[in-house]
Structures are given as C-alpha cells and as structure tokens.
Amino acid sequence: MANVGKVNWSGATRSGSRKERNDDSWIAFSANAEGSCQLPGSGSESLESQDLVFAVSDGMGGANAGDMASALILERMATLIPNTFKAAASGFFPDSISHLEQMLKDVHDHINAAAASSEDRNGMAATLALTWFSPENMYLANVGDSRIYRCRDGKTKQLSKDHTVVWAQLQRGEIMEVEYRCHPRRSALYQVVGGAHHNICPHFAAIQYLPGDRFLICSDGLIDGVWERHIRDALAERTMAVGCCEKLLNRAIGNSGIDDTTLIVVDVE
C-alpha cells in the first residue's frame, strides 16, 4: 500500500474566445461503498477511507450536443465507479482495469443512446481523460486527445495516448513538435466516446504513484496554448496545485485561447 496521506488538487476551465459555449467538462469526486460525492474546484482529501477521481472531457457535436456529451460522460462515471466498492462489500473484488473497461463501454453506449434520441444530438461524442486514485495505485483511462501527465523528480511524462495518427508519428520521431502542432490532421480522432461508433478501445494503465508526484489532466485546448517545455517547467516548479493550475491556464489563454481550455493539477503528499 502506498504511504500517502492526502491528495491536493485544483481545476479550472475557460471557454474558447470564438465559441458561444464551453464544450469541456471536468469533475473531481470521492467514491466509496456509500456512493460518490462531488468535490470543489480546489481542495485536499485523504485516501484513507475513499478513492478520489479526477476527469476531463472535451465534447463535440452540433447544437448543444458537445457540452451535453462531456457532462453526461462524467456524471455517468461518478455513478458507476462506486459500484466497485459495492461489489467488494459483497465479497467480489473486480480487477480495477477490467471494471474501468466495462464502465467505459457502458458510458459509450449511454452516449450513443442519448444521441439517437434527438436529431440535435446526432453524432455527439467526447474525449475522456480520467485518473482514479486508490490507496494502492492510480488507474487511468483515456479516449481521444485529452491528456494525462505525471511529473516525478522534475521529469514529466505523458501517461495517456492521443488517439490520432499524427500523434503516433510524433512519438515515432517522424515529425517534430512544431510540425505536429501545425498539422491539419492533428485533431482527427479515431477513438471517441459516443460518435455512433459501435466499439470503443480506450487506453488503460495502472500507475504506482509516489509521494511528491504531480499529475496534470487536461483538454487539447491547453495543448494549443502551451508547448511541452512549458508543461514540464510548470509541473516541475514546487508551487501549490492552485498556483500551477493558474499559471498553465493563463499562459494557454494568453498564447491561444481559441478553444475551450480545461485542466486539473493533482499533487500527491
């Protein structure tokens, strides 16, 4: 079991300058056998008697479909995750990754069903970047191009995978970051939650966290406004989570701000 007392976090979102509404959503909630409880925008909580979940979703679709899709995904996850504790109380201990996989399939079907119920929601979809902190590990799930980073001992690593062909080219070293950022297909996703697709293939991982680790969960609006070196520098500074969050948000908005920008900074004590 990890020797951890508390998790500190701070989250923020800002609507894009060329948009009428914010299609991003984010959530912080605690979960145990009694259910889930939404947490405030910034705070500190112990992992002794509860798990903590932080997630960002970037919605897409016509009419009001984008913001609805992202909000529905996070609401559904807050409903489903406590079922893990209920199963454990009944003597069944599901593998957390397998349970996450089943939950994402449920959420995917839920979004598709909601989209099919109205023409205004036709094809609505969203990304998801989710971190689930238990006393032992952090479990992550991501679909699309919302990201999860970890900073440990001053070194930053992207833990999520962008579901785009262009990002894969960047990872293989076929293109440089400047080429990636200017690529016309950079945001062409081949995996989303919903979107009337029959199947979904999220990226999952179990990460053993350590005291002093800092995590960043963000939408692609943040990436539009900050380079990888800016992310590394901000996460490596030993400021409070709220200060790091504000610095990254302000820099991203100042440099771009066209798209909705959302992030959560999570520190493990």
NURO-416016 format. One record per residue (C-alpha): x, y, z. Coordinates in steps of 0.02 Angstrom, whole numbers, plus 50000, padded with zeros to 5 digits. Each point is the difference from the previous one (the first is absolute). Layout:
N
XYZ/...
***
This chain:
269
500005000050000/500635017349956/500545010750147/498875014549958/499045011750112/499145012349885/499715005349822/499915018549959/499215006449839/499445015449905/498995000749840/499405013649881/499175002349832/499825014649880/498895001349847/500845002849832/500035017749931/499124995049839/498664989150080/498295003750069/500094986250130/501274989450091/499964981949938/501294994550130/499494992550166/501024994750150/499634991550164/500814995550166/499094987750111/500294987950142/499324982349993/499694986150125/498684986850038/498735013550042/500125008149829/500885015149927/500145017950061/500495014349886/501465010250064/500355018749982/501145007949870/501494999650117/500324990350158/500894986550098/499344982750045/500664984250081/500014983149912/499764990650163/498144996549985/499625004949820/500675000149824/500185016349904/499615002449816/500485014649886/499435000849819/499915011649850/498884997949848/499975010249839/498334998949910/499635001249815/498435000549893/498705012049934/498735010650095/500224997150187/500704982549975/501825003350044/499775006950175/498644987250033/501114985449947/501465005250111/498875003150150/499064983649978/501624990049994/500645007050164/498314998450087/499894981849945/501754996050063/499585007650169/498504988350008/500914984349944/501675000550093/499234997450174/499334983349936/501764993350022/499865002550188/498264992350005/500674984749910/501444998750125/498775001250145/499104985049925/501624989949997/500405002849817/501595009749964/500025005249817/501625004249913/500025019049990/500575000849818/498684987349947/498715009750098/500535016349916/499864991549831/498224994650037/499555017450063/500685008449843/498994988149892/498455004550102/500355018649983/500334998249813/498324991249974/499155012950112/500645014549893/499494991349838/498254996750070/499825018350053/500585005549827/498744988749913/498575007450100/500105017249918/500545007249832/500865014350090/501164987450083/500374989749845/501804994050002/500445008250164/501614993950077/501385004850121/501754996150057/500414993850174/501555001050109/499684992250171/501124996550151/499364989150142/501055000550160/499824985350119/501124996950152/501074988249894/500065006949823/499395013149879/498964992649859/499815010049841/498894999249849/500055011149847/499095001349835/500405013349870/501285013850025/499675006250176/501604996350095/500744993950164/501785004650052/501044995250151/501455010050070/501194990350114/501665006650063/499915014249875/499724988549850/498355000749907/499234985749901/498384998849903/499074984750067/498515000949881/500004996549814/499255011849871/498884990249883/500625008749843/501144994149860/501005016250011/500404997550185/500644982549960/501145007649869/500655012250131/500354985850122/500964990449867/501075015349965/499375001749821/499505018150030/500565013450123/498875008850126/499885015649892/499414989349853/498774991050112/499245016250064/499755006649822/499364983749925/498255001649923/499534982550063/500625002350178/498234999550073/499334986049889/499514987250133/499764981649962/499364996250177/498635009850091/498664996250128/498374999549903/500025006449822/498824985949947/501474987949993/499604982250048/501614996350093/501205009850109/501834995950039/500615011250141/501775000650068/500144993450178/501444999150123/500364996950184/501325011750069/500824998550170/500125017850063/501255006850125/499945014350124/500545015749908/499244994649834/499025013349906/498704996049867/499205010649865/498364995649915/499535011749858/499025002849840/500855003749834/499605018550022/501435000850126/501194991449877/499555012949867/500685013950111/501524992250083/501484990049933/500644984350083/501435009650080/498755012050080/499074985350075/501624992350065/500575016550077/498335003850084/499774982550072/501794999450064/499815016150100/499614995750181/498535011750011/498294995750070/498804991049882/498925015549985/501495010849949/500574987549870/498234998849931/499825018849985/501705002049918/499664987049866/498245006449967/500545018149984/501454995649886/498904989349887/498655013449990/501295013549968/500834990349859/498434993049919/498334999150091/499024996049842/499424983050061/499244995750169/501414997450126/499834988550150/501254992550122/500184992050171/501644999550096/500114986150131/501394998850130/500334984450105/500655003650175/
***
